[in-house]
């Protein structure tokens, strides 16, 4: 599908570093979502860090330290995937551009099987 290929290229060019943290308590959820985001062409990982919030119904998307200026396609993709608006945060201690914290209502996303 050319549209998927184009989107992957755009996401790859933006080069966002994305952490997915498990705020829902669903075993393996953060890893599956990170795998799906990798499939979309992003650099995503589930580093096993404990989020500062948990048990929320909605997914939380935090965009750090001005990344919104250079990663509009990535942010729009996440907002569409998870149905929420990203929060803009300043915190020099955070090394990721974007942190996604899963919630109980986070959709189940997994990459398709490899051909």
Secondary structure, 3 states (H helix, E strand, C coil): CHHHHHHHHHHHHHCCEEEEECCCCCCCHHHHHHHHHHHCCCEEECCCCCCCCCCCCCCEEEEECCHHHCCHHHHHHHHHHHCCCCEEECCCCCCCCEEEECCCCCCCCCCCCCC
